[in-house]
Amino acid sequence: PFLERARQADPLASFPYARTAVGFLANGRPEEALRYAEDALTFEKEDVTALLVSCMAKVVLGRLEEGIEAAEHAVVWVLFELLGELFDVLSHRW
């Protein structure tokens, strides 16, 4: 109910869709997980949670090549985010 209300309150936010995808994947429902992850990615193409759920759901569904491609994209984005945070930390120290 909480995530459903969040989706209704801000239907263009990726977070509630990505978190719903996590729930579906954790409950053994990869088709629904992938659908919600893809919805999240339409709103925020670099939503790391949605990227990772998309990867895992595709692998569970036997779509290995697509899963590997999604994983590569997620890893690149995570590294980009970490480097940005490292830069922020270092720039404040000097």
C-alpha positions in Angstrom: 0.0 0.0 0.0 2.8 2.5 0.8 4.5 2.2 -2.5 1.2 2.2 -4.3 0.4 5.5 -2.6 3.8 6.8 -3.5 3.3 6.0 -7.1 -0.1 7.8 -7.0 1.4 10.8 -5.3 4.2 11.2 -7.8 3.6 9.0 -10.8 6.8 10.2 -12.6 9.2 9.3 -9.7 11.3 6.2 -10.3 11.8 5.3 -6.7 8.4 3.6 -5.9 8.6 1.6 -9.1 12.1 0.4 -8.4 11.3 -0.5 -4.8 8.1 -2.4 -6.0 10.3 -4.2 -8.5 12.6 -5.3 -5.6 9.6 -6.7 -3.7 8.4 -8.7 -6.7 11.8 -10.1 -7.4 12.3 -11.1 -3.7 9.0 -12.8 -3.8 9.8 -14.9 -6.9 7.9 -12.9 -9.4 10.5 -11.8 -12.0 8.1 -10.9 -14.7 6.4 -8.3 -12.5 9.7 -7.2 -11.2 11.0 -6.6 -14.7 7.9 -4.7 -15.7 8.2 -2.3 -12.7 12.0 -2.0 -13.1 11.5 -1.0 -16.8 8.8 1.5 -15.7 11.2 3.0 -13.2 13.8 3.3 -15.9 11.4 5.3 -18.2 11.4 8.0 -15.5 15.1 7.8 -14.4 17.3 5.9 -16.9 20.1 5.6 -14.4 18.1 4.4 -11.4 20.7 1.9 -10.0 18.1 -0.1 -8.1 16.0 -0.5 -11.2 19.1 -1.4 -13.3 20.1 -4.1 -10.9 16.6 -5.6 -10.6 16.3 -5.5 -14.4 19.6 -7.5 -14.6 18.6 -10.1 -12.0 15.1 -10.5 -13.4 16.4 -11.0 -16.9 18.8 -13.7 -15.7 16.1 -15.5 -13.7 13.9 -15.4 -16.8 16.7 -17.0 -18.8 17.4 -13.9 -20.8 21.1 -14.1 -20.1 22.5 -11.8 -22.8 20.1 -9.1 -21.9 20.9 -9.6 -18.2 24.6 -9.3 -18.8 24.1 -6.1 -20.8 22.0 -4.6 -18.0 24.6 -5.6 -15.5 27.4 -3.9 -17.5 25.3 -0.7 -17.7 24.6 -0.8 -14.0 28.2 -1.3 -13.1 29.3 1.6 -15.3 26.7 3.8 -13.7 27.6 2.7 -10.1 31.3 3.5 -10.8 30.4 6.8 -12.2 28.3 7.7 -9.1 31.1 6.5 -6.8 33.7 8.6 -8.6 31.5 11.6 -8.4 31.1 11.2 -4.7 34.9 10.7 -4.3 35.5 13.9 -6.2 33.0 15.8 -4.0 34.8 14.5 -0.9 38.2 15.3 -2.1 37.2 18.7 -3.4 36.0 19.7 0.0 39.1 18.6 1.7 41.4 21.0 -0.3 
